[in-house]
């Protein structure tokens, strides 16, 4: 079968880091490309605890783009293995069921929790993270039955969603209710991420929230906050007018589109700006909770300057360079939280996985998922899909997916 395959060597990495500055297309459309279509075997069940899936839709994630463009920190490489088939935002049809699998049958439409945790890797006893309900933060991503990999899509031994077929462990597959179409089912993973982000840094009605970056994830964060009934004022910082207007429709109250977040924070929150002897201004007062989906060195530096005393910053995006000057961190007693994937939470006295919460919110129409899909591509059109994602404002792209049906 044809699948998208990612691979990179040290000489290739070095060459692309130099030449890619001149032409980004070299990363995906050249002899040096990190991603290409390739023939791979149709997967077979690793054990009776697994199911085989026919991919219906797979979302193209910002982390897929970072992988292709070699923007990820080399620090994560012990927990990845190449060559691999990317794609972890998946909806699929069950085509084969292992003998030890119950509750799922052939023909079911499922979404997939992509985490390659202790249970998936056949490791007993489970690590502390898995035991405490955060399997996506497993301590054994480089151990067990399979090659290193945090999740499906970056593991050499297990394919991802950018292929017609893949396999999943019985703990990874969740049946989709009839009310959720397969297109929307592929977005359960990013919605679950946003649910976990909010639950780990839950605002109350007195908070002033800032979402930095109102693309797909930023928009879902706003929708998630409103779906949980959180009525505090939400500001979205987004330079694209198109995506900023989408943020208003999702439930944002204020927009920052000029890029001057310091001055706008003063207007919106009543913060007072102070000018140091050298460098940018710093605010006293400001936003109490910030969710940064961009996580560049510039946005994170700005975040700390406009985050009030005792405020919490959640780093949702992926960036290699973070803090230029930690002065606001200690001066204003701030907390910076890392954000990665999802786990189990207790809501209304019931313990459920963030994926289960995502399915419930989508089934109740408390979040809008299918309208967020602006573009769908055939697998062989992956270069065009990457180009659209590199210029989202131009193409008015929100979420792009590969469609197999």
C-alpha positions as CSV (number, residue, x, y, z in Angstrom):
1,X,0.0,0.0,0.0
2,X,1.1,3.6,-0.5
3,X,1.8,5.6,2.6
4,X,3.5,8.9,3.6
5,X,6.9,8.1,5.1
6,X,9.1,10.4,7.1
7,X,12.8,9.8,7.5
8,X,15.9,12.0,8.1
9,X,19.6,11.4,8.5
10,X,22.2,13.6,10.1
11,X,23.7,14.8,6.7
12,X,20.2,15.4,5.4
13,X,19.3,17.3,8.5
14,X,22.4,19.5,8.2
15,X,21.8,20.2,4.5
16,X,18.1,21.0,5.0
17,X,18.8,23.3,7.9
18,X,21.1,25.4,5.6
19,X,19.2,25.2,2.3
20,X,15.7,25.2,3.8
21,X,16.1,28.8,4.8
22,X,16.3,29.7,1.1
23,X,13.4,27.5,0.0
24,X,11.0,25.8,2.4
25,X,9.7,23.5,-0.4
26,X,13.0,21.6,-0.2
27,X,11.7,19.9,3.0
28,X,8.9,18.2,1.2
29,X,9.5,18.6,-2.6
30,X,13.1,17.8,-3.4
31,X,15.6,14.9,-3.4
32,X,16.4,16.0,0.2
33,X,12.7,15.8,1.3
34,X,11.9,14.4,4.7
35,X,8.5,13.1,3.6
36,X,7.5,11.2,0.5
37,X,5.0,8.5,-0.7
38,X,6.4,5.0,-0.4
39,X,5.2,1.4,-0.7
40,X,4.9,-0.2,2.7
41,X,3.4,-3.6,3.7
42,X,-0.2,-3.7,4.9
43,X,0.1,-4.2,8.7
44,X,-0.9,-7.3,10.5
45,X,-2.1,-7.7,14.1
46,X,0.8,-7.7,16.5
47,X,-1.2,-9.9,19.0
48,X,-4.8,-10.9,19.8
49,X,-5.1,-7.6,21.8
50,X,-5.0,-5.5,18.6
51,X,-7.4,-4.4,15.9
52,X,-6.8,-3.6,12.2
53,X,-8.3,-0.3,10.9
54,X,-9.1,1.1,7.5
55,X,-8.3,4.8,7.7
56,X,-11.2,7.2,6.8
57,X,-9.8,10.6,7.7
58,X,-6.6,11.8,9.2
59,X,-6.0,15.3,10.3
60,X,-2.8,17.2,9.5
61,X,-1.4,18.5,12.8
62,X,1.0,21.3,13.5
63,X,3.3,18.7,15.1
64,X,3.3,16.9,11.7
65,X,4.4,20.2,10.1
66,X,7.1,20.6,12.7
67,X,8.3,17.1,12.1
68,X,8.5,17.6,8.3
69,X,10.3,20.9,8.6
70,X,12.7,19.6,11.3
71,X,11.5,22.2,13.8
72,X,11.3,19.8,16.8
73,X,14.0,19.9,19.4
74,X,16.6,17.1,19.0
75,X,16.0,16.4,22.7
76,X,12.9,14.4,21.7
77,X,14.7,12.1,19.3
78,X,15.2,9.2,21.9
79,X,11.4,8.9,21.9
80,X,10.9,8.7,18.1
81,X,12.1,6.2,15.5
82,X,12.4,6.4,11.7
83,X,11.3,5.7,9.1
84,X,7.8,6.2,10.2
85,X,4.3,6.9,8.8
86,X,3.0,10.1,10.4
87,X,-0.6,10.9,11.3
88,X,-2.3,10.7,14.7
89,X,-5.7,12.4,14.3
90,X,-7.6,9.4,13.1
91,X,-11.1,8.1,12.3
92,X,-11.3,4.6,10.9
93,X,-13.4,1.6,10.2
94,X,-12.6,-1.7,12.0
95,X,-11.8,-4.4,9.5
96,X,-10.3,-7.1,11.8
97,X,-10.6,-7.8,15.5
98,X,-8.1,-9.7,17.6
99,X,-9.4,-12.6,19.7
100,X,-8.8,-10.8,23.0
101,X,-10.7,-7.7,22.0
102,X,-14.3,-7.0,23.3
103,X,-16.7,-4.2,22.8
104,X,-15.6,-3.5,19.3
105,X,-16.6,-5.4,16.2
106,X,-15.8,-5.4,12.5
107,X,-17.5,-2.4,10.7
108,X,-17.5,-0.1,13.8
109,X,-16.3,3.5,13.2
110,X,-13.7,4.5,15.8
111,X,-11.4,7.2,16.8
112,X,-7.9,6.4,18.1
113,X,-6.0,7.5,21.2
114,X,-2.5,7.5,19.6
115,X,-0.5,7.2,22.8
116,X,2.0,4.3,22.9
117,X,1.9,3.8,26.7
118,X,2.8,0.9,29.0
119,X,-0.4,-1.0,28.2
120,X,0.2,-0.7,24.4
121,X,3.9,-1.7,24.8
122,X,3.1,-4.7,27.0
123,X,5.0,-3.4,30.0
124,X,4.0,-4.6,33.5
125,X,3.9,-3.2,36.1
126,X,2.9,0.1,34.5
127,X,5.0,3.2,35.2
128,X,3.9,5.8,37.7
129,X,2.4,8.2,35.0
130,X,0.3,5.4,33.5
131,X,-0.9,4.2,37.0
132,X,-1.9,7.8,38.0
133,X,-4.1,8.3,34.9
134,X,-1.6,10.1,32.5
135,X,-0.6,7.4,30.0
136,X,0.2,10.1,27.4
137,X,3.1,11.1,29.8
138,X,4.3,7.5,30.0
139,X,7.9,7.0,31.2
140,X,8.5,4.0,28.9
141,X,8.2,5.5,25.4
142,X,11.5,4.0,24.5
143,X,10.9,0.6,26.1
144,X,8.8,-2.5,25.6
145,X,7.8,-4.5,22.5
146,X,8.1,-1.7,19.9
147,X,10.6,0.8,18.7
148,X,10.7,4.2,20.5
149,X,7.7,6.5,19.9
150,X,5.5,8.8,21.9
151,X,2.5,8.0,19.8
152,X,1.3,6.4,16.5
153,X,2.9,8.3,13.7
154,X,6.4,8.6,15.1
155,X,7.2,5.0,15.8
156,X,9.0,2.8,13.2
157,X,7.1,-0.4,14.1
158,X,3.6,1.0,14.1
159,X,2.1,3.1,11.3
160,X,0.1,6.3,11.6
161,X,-3.0,7.6,9.8
162,X,-1.4,8.8,6.6
163,X,-1.8,5.3,5.2
164,X,-4.9,3.3,4.1
165,X,-4.5,0.8,6.9
166,X,-3.0,0.7,10.4
167,X,-3.3,-1.3,13.6
168,X,-4.3,-0.1,17.1
169,X,-4.2,-1.7,20.6
170,X,-7.6,-2.4,22.1
171,X,-7.0,0.3,24.7
172,X,-6.6,2.9,21.9
173,X,-9.9,2.5,20.0
174,X,-13.1,4.3,21.0
175,X,-16.3,3.7,19.1
176,X,-17.8,6.9,17.6
177,X,-21.6,7.4,18.2
178,X,-23.7,7.8,15.1
179,X,-24.2,11.6,15.7
180,X,-20.5,12.2,15.1
181,X,-19.5,11.8,11.4
182,X,-16.1,10.3,10.6
183,X,-14.8,13.7,9.4
184,X,-15.4,15.1,12.8
185,X,-14.2,11.9,14.5
186,X,-10.7,12.5,13.2
187,X,-10.7,15.7,15.3
188,X,-11.3,14.0,18.7
189,X,-7.5,13.9,19.3
190,X,-7.0,17.7,19.1
191,X,-10.2,18.3,21.0
192,X,-9.0,16.0,23.7
193,X,-5.7,17.9,23.9
194,X,-7.7,21.2,24.4
195,X,-9.9,19.6,27.0
196,X,-6.9,18.5,29.0
197,X,-5.2,21.9,28.6
198,X,-8.3,23.6,30.1
199,X,-8.7,21.1,32.9
200,X,-5.1,21.5,33.9
201,X,-5.4,25.3,34.1
202,X,-9.1,25.8,34.7
203,X,-10.1,29.5,34.8
204,X,-13.0,30.8,36.9
205,X,-15.4,33.6,36.3
206,X,-13.0,36.2,37.8
207,X,-10.1,35.3,35.5
208,X,-9.0,37.2,32.4
209,X,-7.9,34.7,29.8
210,X,-5.6,35.3,26.8
211,X,-5.3,32.8,23.9
212,X,-2.2,33.4,21.9
213,X,-2.8,32.2,18.4
214,X,-6.4,31.7,17.2
215,X,-5.8,29.1,14.6
216,X,-7.3,25.6,14.9
217,X,-6.1,24.8,18.4
218,X,-6.6,28.3,19.7
219,X,-10.2,28.2,18.3
220,X,-10.8,24.8,19.9
221,X,-9.5,26.1,23.3
222,X,-12.0,29.0,23.1
223,X,-14.8,26.5,22.2
224,X,-13.8,24.2,25.1
225,X,-13.8,27.0,27.6
226,X,-17.3,28.0,26.6
227,X,-18.4,24.3,26.4
228,X,-17.5,23.9,30.1
229,X,-19.6,26.9,30.9
230,X,-16.7,29.2,31.8
231,X,-18.0,32.8,31.4
232,X,-14.8,34.8,32.0
233,X,-13.6,37.3,29.4
234,X,-11.5,35.7,26.7
235,X,-9.0,37.6,24.5
236,X,-7.5,36.1,21.4
237,X,-4.2,37.4,20.0
238,X,-4.2,36.6,16.3
239,X,-2.7,38.6,13.4
240,X,-4.9,36.9,10.7
241,X,-8.2,38.8,10.4
242,X,-9.8,35.6,9.1
243,X,-8.8,33.5,12.1
244,X,-9.5,36.4,14.5
245,X,-13.1,36.6,13.3
246,X,-13.4,32.8,13.7
247,X,-12.3,33.3,17.3
248,X,-15.1,35.8,17.9
249,X,-17.6,33.3,16.6
250,X,-16.1,30.6,18.9
251,X,-16.7,32.8,21.9
252,X,-13.9,35.3,22.3
253,X,-14.8,38.7,23.7
254,X,-11.7,40.7,22.6
255,X,-9.1,40.6,19.8
256,X,-5.5,41.6,19.6
257,X,-4.7,41.8,15.9
258,X,-2.0,44.5,15.8
259,X,0.8,42.5,17.4
260,X,1.1,45.2,20.2
261,X,0.0,42.8,23.0
262,X,1.6,45.0,25.7
263,X,-0.5,48.1,24.9
264,X,-3.6,46.0,24.3
265,X,-3.2,44.2,27.6
266,X,-3.1,47.6,29.3
267,X,-6.4,48.6,27.6
268,X,-8.2,45.3,28.1
269,X,-7.2,44.4,31.6
270,X,-6.3,47.8,33.1
271,X,-2.7,46.7,33.7
272,X,-0.1,49.4,34.1
273,X,3.0,49.4,31.9
274,X,6.5,50.2,33.2
275,X,9.5,51.0,31.0
276,X,12.9,49.6,32.1
277,X,16.2,51.2,31.4
278,X,16.6,48.9,28.4
279,X,14.2,46.7,26.6
280,X,10.5,46.2,26.3
281,X,7.9,47.3,28.9
282,X,6.6,45.1,31.6
283,X,3.0,45.1,33.0
284,X,1.8,45.1,36.6
285,X,-1.6,43.5,36.5
286,X,-2.7,41.9,33.2
287,X,-4.1,38.5,32.2
288,X,-4.4,35.8,34.9
289,X,-4.3,32.8,32.6
290,X,-2.6,32.6,29.2
291,X,-2.7,29.7,26.8
292,X,0.1,30.1,24.2
293,X,-0.4,27.9,21.1
294,X,2.5,29.5,19.2
295,X,5.2,29.3,21.9
296,X,7.9,31.2,20.1
297,X,10.6,33.0,22.1
298,X,8.9,36.3,21.3
299,X,5.3,35.2,22.3
300,X,6.5,33.6,25.5
301,X,8.6,36.7,26.4
302,X,5.5,38.8,25.9
303,X,3.3,36.4,27.8
304,X,5.4,36.7,31.0
305,X,5.4,40.5,30.7
306,X,1.6,40.7,30.5
307,X,0.8,37.8,32.9
308,X,-0.3,39.2,36.3
309,X,1.2,38.3,39.7
310,X,0.3,34.7,40.5
311,X,-0.8,34.1,36.9
312,X,-0.5,30.8,35.1
313,X,1.0,30.3,31.6
314,X,0.2,27.1,29.7
315,X,2.7,26.4,26.9
316,X,0.4,24.6,24.3
317,X,2.6,25.1,21.2
318,X,5.9,23.5,20.4
319,X,9.0,25.7,20.4
320,X,12.7,25.1,20.9
321,X,13.7,28.5,22.3
322,X,11.6,29.7,25.1
323,X,12.5,32.2,27.8
324,X,14.7,35.2,27.0
325,X,14.5,36.7,30.4
326,X,12.8,35.0,33.4
327,X,12.6,38.2,35.5
328,X,8.8,38.4,35.4
329,X,8.6,34.7,36.5
330,X,10.2,35.4,39.9
331,X,9.1,39.0,40.2
332,X,5.4,38.2,39.7
333,X,5.3,34.7,41.3
334,X,4.2,33.2,38.0
335,X,3.7,29.5,37.1
336,X,4.6,28.1,33.7
337,X,2.9,24.8,32.9
338,X,4.0,22.3,30.2
339,X,1.1,20.9,28.2
340,X,1.2,17.5,26.4
341,X,-1.7,15.4,25.3
342,X,-4.3,14.0,27.7
343,X,-5.3,11.6,30.4
344,X,-8.0,10.7,32.8
345,X,-10.0,13.4,34.8
346,X,-12.8,13.4,37.3
347,X,-15.8,15.5,36.0
348,X,-19.1,15.6,37.9
349,X,-17.9,12.8,40.1
350,X,-17.1,10.5,37.1
351,X,-13.7,9.5,36.0
352,X,-13.3,9.6,32.2
353,X,-10.5,9.9,29.6
354,X,-10.2,13.3,27.8
355,X,-11.1,11.4,24.6
356,X,-14.4,10.3,26.2
357,X,-15.1,13.9,27.2
358,X,-14.4,15.0,23.7
359,X,-16.8,12.5,22.2
360,X,-19.5,13.6,24.8
361,X,-19.1,17.3,24.0
362,X,-19.1,16.7,20.3
363,X,-22.2,14.4,20.6
364,X,-24.0,17.2,22.5
365,X,-23.0,19.8,19.9
366,X,-21.2,21.9,22.5
367,X,-18.2,22.2,20.1
368,X,-18.2,22.8,16.4
369,X,-15.8,20.3,14.7
370,X,-16.9,19.5,11.2
371,X,-17.2,23.2,10.1
372,X,-13.6,23.6,11.2
373,X,-12.4,21.3,8.4
374,X,-11.7,23.8,5.6
375,X,-9.7,21.5,3.2
376,X,-9.6,17.8,2.4
377,X,-6.9,16.2,0.3
378,X,-6.2,12.8,-1.2
379,X,-3.0,11.2,0.2
380,X,-1.1,11.8,-3.1
381,X,-1.8,15.5,-2.8
382,X,0.2,15.8,0.4
383,X,2.6,18.4,-1.1
384,X,-0.4,20.7,-1.8
385,X,-1.7,20.1,1.7
386,X,1.6,21.2,3.2
387,X,1.7,24.3,1.0
388,X,-1.8,25.3,2.2
389,X,-0.7,24.9,5.8
390,X,2.3,27.0,5.2
391,X,0.0,29.8,4.0
392,X,-3.1,29.4,6.0
393,X,-4.2,33.1,5.8
394,X,-3.9,33.1,2.0
395,X,-6.0,29.9,1.7
396,X,-8.3,30.7,4.6
397,X,-7.4,27.3,6.0
398,X,-8.4,26.2,9.5
399,X,-8.0,22.5,9.6
400,X,-6.9,20.2,6.8
401,X,-7.4,16.5,6.6
402,X,-6.4,13.6,4.3
403,X,-9.6,11.8,3.1
404,X,-9.4,8.1,2.2
405,X,-13.1,7.5,1.4
